[in-house]
């Protein structure tokens, strides 16, 4: 487990390929149960988003509580996903992400998300910013578009991450 220490992307690394060491060693750096708990939470919030989608646009537009449920469900689903991915990135000493979108980009680069899914899913990072920080610019149309586009996508993200975790 030696190697010369080098500074890479602000992180000290010992030249180890953590994945090559096998599951026993990666378990020292990655808390799989923590990630799985976040993925379970993500799925529960995503179910709420799916329920909003099932109720339809007219219910979404006429009931402010349904719109708020959609916003919260999307926001928390994205947070759980980003937290899970970031924990995997740290656990495997992958390159340091520069942004929330970069976290999802790393998942594609590492083959955890396939390219077509990952590229279609990258905009959730911008949606996260709207939901969490720029909520005064968030429109009902943007929320509904996200409900339609991403309600089922969180399932695919979870399957990809679960497959990677083994």
N, C-alpha and C positions, 0 to 999 in steps of 0.2 A: 504494500500500500504506500509505496514511496513515490517519489517524483519531486521535481523541482517546483517550488511554489511560483506561480505567476499571477499577475493581476489581469483579470479579464472582465470587461464590462462592469467595473466597480466591485467585483466579487473575487475573493481569493479562491483559487482552484489549485488542486494538487496534480493536475494532469490525469485524473482518474476518469475512466468511462464508467460511471455508476451503473448504467444499464448492463454493461458487460459483466459486472460482478454478480449479477443474479438477484433473484427476488429476496433472498435472505438479507443481502446488503442494502438493497433499496428500501427495505422495511425500516432500516435505521433512519432514513432520511424522509420517508413518505408515510404519513399516517393514512392508510387506505380507509380505515373506518371513519375518519373525519371527512374524507372526500365523499364516501358513500352516504354519510348522513346529510351532507350538503346537496348531493344529487337527489336524495329522497325528498328533501325540503323543496328543491327546485321543481320536482315533479308535482308536488302538491299545489304549489302556486300555479304551475302551468295548467293543471286541471281546472283551476278557476278561470284562466284565460280561455280554455276550450269551452267552458260553460257559457261564458259571455258570447263566444262565437256561435254556439248552438242557439242561443236566444235570439240572435240576429241583430242586424243593424238598427231596425226600428226600435227595438227595446233599448239598445245601447244609446240611441239618440234621445229617447224620451225619458229615460230614467237616469238621473245623475249618479245614483248609487252604483248602477251597473257600470257606468263610465269610470267611476272611481275604483271599482273593483278591478276593472281591466288595467288601469294605470298601475295599481299596487301589485297585481299579479305579474304583469310584465316586468316591473321594476325589480321585484324580489326574485323572479326567475333568473333574470340577467345577473343580479348580484351573486346568487348562489352558483351560477355557472362560472362567472369570472373568478370567484373565490376558489372554486374547485380546480379550475385550470391553473390558476396562479400557484396553488399548493403543489400541483404536479410539476410545474416548471421549477419551483424551488427544490422539491424533493429529488428531482433528477438533474439538478444543476444545469438546466438548459440556459440559453442566453437570457439576459435580463430584458424584460419587456420595457419598452419606452412609453407605452400607452395601453389603455384597455383594449383597443383594437389590435395592438401588437400581441397581446396575450392570445387572442384567437388566431392571429397569424402564425404564431409559434406552434399552436396545435396543428395547423396545416403542415407547416414545415417538418414537424416531427412525425407526420403520418397518422396522427391521432384522429383528426378530422380529414375526410377526403376533400380534395380540392374543390369540387363543385359545391358540396355542402358548405364548406368553410367560407368560400367567396360569397355565397348567398346569405350567409349568416353574419358576416363582418359588420353590416350596418347596425346590429344590435348594440354595438359599443357607442355609436352616436346616439341611439335611442336612449341608452342608459343616461347619458349626459343630459338629455332633455328631461327625462323623468326625475332625475336626482338634483340637477343644478339649475337648468334653464326651464323649469316647469311653467314659468310665465309665458313662454313662447310655444308651449305644447297646445296643439289644436285637437279637437275631437276627431277630425279627419285623420290626422297622423296616428292617433291612438288606434282608431278602427283599422287603418291600413296595417298597423303592426299586429293587431289581433289576428287578422286574416292571414298575414304572411308567416307569423312565428308561432301561432298557437300549437301546432304539431311539431315544429322544428326542435323544441326542447327535448322531445322524446328521442329524436335521432342523435342529438348531442349527448344525451345520457347513455344511449346504447354504445356510442363510440368510446366514451370515457370508461364505461364498465368493461368493455372488451379490452381496452388498454390496461386497465388495472388487473385484469385476470380473475 
